[in-house]
């Protein structure tokens, strides 16, 4: 057993991670079999609130001064293995999931025409799937959760979507995600069977594979299968085709928590590729960074061409994914740390913009930017939510995205040089341009519509303010001081950045050379026992 693993019984009063995973399942079953929507909502709020409190408890007992897996749970039964745990790479995604699930449920009350028992049950099931996937330390366990994710996403799109081509969108989603799942399944099978020739039996346990990855066979094939499978989920150019269609035809009521699901692709690369096949990841880094650069500019330029605000935000996500991928493949502490923090910030900020867009849709029944305008005076709360979230996405000072982008740029300069860093900054300037342009056309410019429909309908402004205040407080509150967040990530990222073979040798070689007082250099002497 790895000495850097601590079990839940050493620090928690209950098996916390399993409770966080299956609490929404219990609430989901109760909501699905409720006699009315009102009772289902009570079960939904009870489950999401309890999970939010448990996620806060998780952060409170997590030891930021300790590296390795914490709160581990392992069960072996009938040849099957159940293994969960948290470290600096995944612990922050759990409270993010809990917060956005609760806000999505609050939003669904405003959006009354889609709220019923099935919708609430799907939302709770989606929360369980995401927490289960983020905490899984078994490759096949992670894959099964990823497979189950298809169910709530498809049901929510068909049941609560607003477009007329929902069956076509779901069919495309199943095609894209199905290919990704098949590739990741093949990659995970190669990981497990790749250790059979060593002294270890067949296993998909992440800890075991990580400790013995030197024995793996077909590492290049494993990398290709896993990366392309995860690239569909991120989504990264050119595997992004499903996202704009889903954003346009699907439901805003579920897309906020769906954004956390998108970060599952980023997390999967950090969990199952970088530490398990680090040498191959370094060899393919140039190709991956090239894809990331293309994704940045492709997403930004396509965003400028959109007249549908939902599609615009979808292409913004594609552009941001390129930045996150470049940070991950910098192979240094700054780049990886910046990618993790930026993915958290983007997830929360983009959710805020989508909530704002959804609330505007409820009033106007349109998502087309040319049909909007002049909404600030009558919808100041919604406009403020969009603006603060957009500023965070633009990595403005005072938001968590600022420190995250600073770290990512520093890592890119150190690994890739100034040209790549300038390209990332240019992409961020483009993102700021199309988001501010969209804000100006929706909220500030004069309306091009003679009549504003649904203007007289009463809207639950208090609930809208709850969403606005919560997201704004989280973005601004963490933005002025990101140190508490970085404390969760720092040590784990530092250890991972030392595990890359080629970069470790390069750093060791550089450590042997030091400048002399005359400006020349000499090689340090190395003593061997």
N, C-alpha and C positions, 0 to 999 in steps of 0.2 A: 504493500500500500504506500502511495506517495505520502511522504511526511508533511507535505504542504496542503493536506486535506484535513479540515476540521468538520466534524459532524454536528448536526443540529442540536443534539442533546447537550453539547458543551456550552452553548450560548443562548438557546431559545427555549421557551416553555412548551413548544409544540413543533411538529414537523411543518415548519412555516411555508416552505416552498410548495409542498403538496397541498397545503390548505389554501394558499393563494391560487393554485391551479384549479382545484375542484370546488371551491366555494361558489364561483360563478356557475358551475355545472349544476349544483344543487338549486341555486336560484333560477337557473334556466328551466329545469324540470318543473319547479313549482310554478313559474310563470306560464309555461306551456299548458299546464293542466288547470290553470285558474278558471274560475267561473266568469270572470269579467276582466276587461282591460284595466280597470282601476285597481283590482287586486294584483294583477300581473305587474303593474307599475310599482306597487308597494314592494313586491318581491324583488323587482329589478333594482330599485333604489336601495333596499336593504343589502342586497348582494354587492352592488358596486361601492356603496359607502363602507361596508365592512372590509372589502378588499383594499380600498384606499387607506383605511386605518392600518391594515396589516402591512401594506407596502411602506407606510411611514415607520412602523415598528421595525421592518426589515432594515431600513436605512439607519435607524437608531442603534441596532445591535451589530451592524456590520462593522468590522474592525478595519479601519482604513490604514492602520499601521502594519497590517499583516498581508502577505502575498499568498497566493494559492486559492484553492477552492474553499469556500466557507458554507456552513449550513447544509452540508452534503447529506443526501439521503440515498441509500442503495438497497435494493431489494432484488434478490435472485430467486426465481421460482419457475420450476418446470423448464429449465434451460433458458428462460427469458430474463433479461436484466432491465431494471428500472433504476435510473441514476439521474439525480438532479443536483444542482449546486450553483452558487453565484461567486463571481469575482469582480474585479474592476471593469471587466469588459461588458458585463450584462446587467449588473445590479441596478443601474439607473434607468434601464428600459422598462423595468417592472412598474415603478411608480408612474412613469409617463403613460404606460398603458392604462393604469387604473384611473388616472386623472382624466384622460381623454374619453374613456368609456363613460364615466359619470357625466362629463359635459355633453357627450353625444346623447345620453338619455335625457338630459335637461332640454337640449335642443329639440329632441323628438316630440316633447310636449308642445313646444311652440308649433311644430310642424304636424298638426293634429291629424291630417288626412292619411298619414302612414303609420300611426301608432296603433298596434294591436298586439295580441299575445304572441303571435308568430314573430313579429318584428323584435319585440323585447327579448324573446328566447334566443333568436339568432344573434343579437348583439351580445348577450351574456355568453353565449357559446363562443363567439369570436374572441372575447376577452380571455376565456379559458385556453383557447388554442394558442394565442400569442404568448401568454405567460408560460404555458407548457413548453413551447418551442424555445423561448429565451432561456429557460432554466435547464433544458435537456443536456445531459452530458453523455448521452449515448447516440451515436450517429443515426441508427435506425429509429430510435425514439423521436429524434428531431425530424426525420423524414416523415414519419407517420403524422406528427402534428402539422407539418407543412401540407401533407395530403388532405388532412381534415379541414384545413383553411379554405379549400375550394368550396366546401358546403355552405358556410355562412355568407361568403362573398357572393356566390351565385344566387342564393335565396334572397339576400337583401337587394341585389340588383334587380331580380325579376319582380320581387314583391313591392319594393318601394322606389324603384327608379322612376325617372321623369321623362325619359325618352321613349320613342315609338319603335326603336330597333333593339330593344333589350335582349330578345332571344339571340339575335345576331351577335351582340356584344358578348353575351355569356358563352356562345359557341367559340368565338375568337379567344376569349379568356381561357377556356378549357384547352384549346389547342396550344396556346403559348405555354401556359403553366404545366400542361401535361407533358410537353417536350422537356421543360425544365426539370420536372419531377423525375422523368425517366433518366435523364442525364445524371442528376444527383444520386438517384438510386444506384446506377451503375458505378459511380464514383465511390459511394459508401461501401458497396460490395467489394470493390477492389481494395479499399482500405482494410476491411475486415479480413478478407482472404489473403491479403498481402503479408500478414504476419504468420501464416500457417507454417511456412518453412522454417521459422525460428523456433524457439522453445515454447512459444505461447500458442494456445489453442485458438480457434476462431472466436474473435471478439469484436464488438463494435463500440466498446467502452472508450470514450475520448481520452481518459487519463492513461489507459494502457497503450493506446496507439501513439500518443504523444511521447511516452517514455521509451518506446521502441520503434520510432519512425525510421531509424537507420536501417531497419530490416525490410522496409517496404519495397515492393517491386512495382514497376510500371508507374513511377511517380509522375512522369509527364502526362500520361493518359489520365491519371487521377486528377491532376490539376486542370486539364482541359475540360473534363466532364463536370467537375464541381464548379469551376469558374463560370462556364457558359450557362450552367443550370442556375447559378445564383444571379448572373447578369440579367436574366429575364425577370427575376424578382425585384431587382433594385429600383427601376429598370435602367439599363445602360444602353446607349446607342451601339449597335443597330437592333437591339432586342426589345424595343420600347413600344412597339406598335399597338399593343393592347391598352396602354394607359390612357391616352387622349380619348379613345372611344368610350372607355369605361367612365372616365370623368364626365363626359358629356351626357351619356345616357343613364348613368347610375344615380344613386341617391346621395345627396350631400349629408343626409342624416347619419350615414354610416361611414362616410369617407374619412372622417377625422381619425377614427381608430384604425381605418385601413392604411393611413399614412404610417402608423407605427408598424403595420405589417410590411410596408415597403422597406423599412429599416431592417427588417429581418434578413434581407439579402445582404446588406452591408455587414450586419453582425455575423452572418454565416461565413463570410470570407475571413473575418477576423478570428472566428472560432475554429473553423474546420480546414482552412487553406494555409494561412500564414504560419501557424505553429506546427502543422502536421507535414507539409511539404515545403519548407522554407527555401530550400535550395532551388527548386523549380520555379517558385514564385519570383525569386531574384532574376532568374534567367529570362523569364517572360515579362519582366517589369516594363521594358521599353514599349512593347506592344500594348500592354494594358494602359500605360500612361497616354499613348497615342489615342486609344479609344476614349479615354477620359477627356482629352482635349477636344476631340471631335464632338463628344457629347455636350460639352460646355457650350460651344458656339452653335451647334446645330439646335439645341434646345432653346437657346436665347433668340436666335434668328427666327425660328418657327413661332416663338411666343409673340414676337412683334407682328406676325402675319395673322394672328387670331382675332376674330371678332366675338368669339364665345369666351367669356371670362373663365369658365371651367377648363376649357382646352388650354387657355393661356397658362393657368396655374399648373396644369399637367406637364406642359413643356418646360415650365420653370423647374419642376421637380427633376426632369431629365437633365437639365443643365446643372442643377446642384449635385446630382449624382456623379457627374464627371469630376467635380471638385473633390468629393469624398473619396472616390476611387484613387485619384492621384495621391491624396494624403496617405491612404493606406499603403500604397506601394512606394512610399519614400523610405521605408525601412529604418526610420529613426523615431525617437521618442516624440518629437514635436509633431511630425506629420500624422502619426497614428493617434496621438492624443487629440490633435485638432479635428481629425475625422470623426472620432467618437463624440466629442462635444458638439461639433457642428451638426451631426446627424440628429442629436437630441434637440438642438435649437431649431433646426429646419422642421423637424416633425411637429413641434409645438407651434411654431410661427405659421407654417402652411396650414395647419388645422385652424388657426385663428382666421386666416383669410378665407378659407372654405366655409367656415361657419358664417362669416360676414356675407359671402356670396349667396349662401343658402337662405339667409334671412331676407336679403334683397329679393331673391327669387319668390319668396312667399308673398311679398308685397306687389311685385310687378309681373310675376309669371313669365319672366324672360331672363335669359342669361347672356343675351346679345348686347355687347357694349354700346353699339350705335343707338340702341333703343333706350338706353339709360341716360342719366344725367340729372343734375340739380337735386340730388338726393341728400345732400349734407344737411340742409336746414331741417328736414323732417325726420332724418335718420342719423342724428349725430353720434349716437352710441355705436351703431354699426360701422359708421365711417371711421370712428376712432379705433375700433377693433381692427379693421383692415389696415389702417395706417401704421399702428404700432407693430402689428405682425409683419407688415411689409418692411418696415425699418429694420426689424430684427433679421429678416431674410437678406437685407442689403448689408448686413454686418455693421450696422452703425454703432458708434460708441454708446455704452450704457445698456447694450443688449448682450446676451451670452454669445451671439454669433461673432461679435467683435474679437474677443479673446480667442475664440476657436479658430477664426480665419487667420488671426495673427500667428498662431501656432502652426497652422497648416502651411502658410506662406513661408514661415521660417524653415520648416522641414523641407519644403520644395526647393528653396534656395540652396540649402545645404546639400541636397541629394541631386537635384536636377539643374541647378543654375538659375540665372535671372530670367532667361527667356520663358521657361515654363511658369515661373512665378508671375511674370508680367501678363502671360496669357490668362492665368487664373484671375488676376486682378481685372483684366479687361472684361472677362466674362461676368465678373461681379458688377462692373459698371453697367454692362448691358442689362443685367437683371434689375438693377436699380432703375434704369431708364424705362423698361417696359412695365414695371410695377407702378411707378409713379405716373406714367402715362395712363395706365388703366384707372388708377385712383382719380386722376384729374377728370377723365371722361365720364366716370360713373357718378362721382359725388360733387364735383365743382363746376363743370361746364353746364351750360343751359341744356335743358332736355329737348330732344328732337321729337318727342311724342306730344301730340295735342292733348291727350287724356292720360292721366296716370291711373291705371286700373287698381282696384282693391285699396285705394287710398283711405276709404272710410272704414274699413274693417279694423276692429280693435285688435291690437297685438299685445301679448304679454311682455311689456317692456321690462318688468322687474327681472324676469328670467333671462332676457337678453343682456341685462346689465350684469347678472351673475356670471355669464359666460365671458363677457368683456373684461370684467374686473379680475376674474381668475386668471385668464390667459395673460393679460397685461401685467398683473402682479408677478406672475411666475417669470415672465420675460425680463421685466425691469428689475425685479428683486434679485434675480440671479445674475443679471447682466453687469451690475455695478461691482460685484465681487464674485468671481467664478471660482475662487480658491476652495470653498467647501465642496464644490462639484469635482474639481480637479483632484482633490484629495482621495476621492474614490478610485480614480483612474491611474494616478501617477505611477505608483510602484509596479503595478501589473504591466503597464506599457513599457516601463524601463527594462523589466526582465525580458519581455518579448523582443524588444529591439536588439538585445544582445544575443539572440538565438539564431540570427541569420548567418549562414556559413561564410559567404563571400564578404559581407560587410564586417563581420567579426574579425576576419583575417586582415582586412584593410585597416580597421581601427587599431589592431594590434601592431601592424607594421608602422602606422603613423606614430604610435606611442613609443616606438623604438628610436624615433628621430626627434631631436630637440635642438633648438637654435643655440649657438654659442654667443659669447659677448661680441665677437667680431662680425656677427651676422651670418657666419657659415653654419653648417649643421654637422653633427656627428652622430654616429650610431651608438645607442646605449648598449652597454654590455649586458648580456643575458647569462645568468648562472643557472645551471641545471644541477639538481641534487643527484 
